[in-house]
Amino acid sequence: MQATTPSLGPRPASRLRSTLGAAWLVAALVGCGGGGTAAGSPAPAPAPQLSGSAGCGQAAKLATGEQTLTSDGISRSYWLDLPAGYDSNKTYPVIIGLHWRDGSATEVRTWNNYFGLKPLYGNNAIFIAPQGLDAGWANPGGRDIRFMRALIAQVQQSVCTDLQRVFATGFSFGGMMSNAIGCEMGDVVRAIAPLSGSLWSGCGASSNRVAAIFDHAKDDNTVPYSAGEEARNIFLARNSCSASTVPIGSNGCVEYQGCSTGKPVVWCGHATGGHWPPAFSSSETKAFFDRF
């Protein structure tokens, strides 16, 4: 579904600089031979699923810096952050950080270090900050979904990544795009972490599922709490979760029970904070991503 994106209000630049800066510090092995196992022999173990991308085991074709590609006939850009001491034989998880309305890829990487996640990962992850069009991620006709697919494919072809550990997070408009990614891109993305998001970037139909952790404040007057709950409920239904919850972590988050195997859904709803991620969001997000 695609909705007209309402105004999310101007970006409070000074508050972003001060608050964010402080608070968010297969090709499987195939056995030879024909039919069946000898009597008394143990059944063969399942062939392991290889997780390294095409860019593994060779010199990196991209370096840290701004990258470009053409998607839907439009030149698009993103910032790629390779870890110091990048090793082409190590499969790195990929974390995509999506900016807010009127924000930028530059602000995601410089003001808040990818929503506080980059310092927590050290040199053990590859980070990507895509640049939206028209002040954000309206995603008309799935335009931004196609861009995400193209940039992930480009990175996987160019450097060594773990195909099973691609994650997306973002705040406000970026949270909305994270939800859109979760709705349609479960074939390439493992989990999402929308911060103060909604479904206003769309939620296309797909049989693929993702794990999801949501954060939203009840007193958010820009993206209502109910809009965050609406997005959460979509993923609860898709992942066959029950209404029962158990506490998780130490920040008031709850995990829904009975979800499909490997597709948990966590809700971090809090009373105050307005349209702003809490200081604990990065630690809760990383703890969630580390489960996969």
ABEGO torsion letter per residue (X at the ends): XBBBBBBAEBBBAAAAAAAAAAAAXXBBBBBBEBBEBBBGBBBBBBBBBBABBAABGBBBABBBEBBBBBBGGBBBBBBBBBBBGBBAABBBBBBBBBBBBGBBAAAAAAAAGGGGAAAAAEAABBBBBBBBBGGEBAGBGGAAAAAAAAAAAAAAAABBBBAABBBBBBBEAAAAAAAAAAAAAAAABABBBBBGBBAAAEBBBBABBBBBBBBBBAABAABBAAAAAAAAAAAAAAAGBBABBBBBEAAGBBBBBGBBBGBBBBBBBBABGEBBBBAAAAAAAAAAAAAX
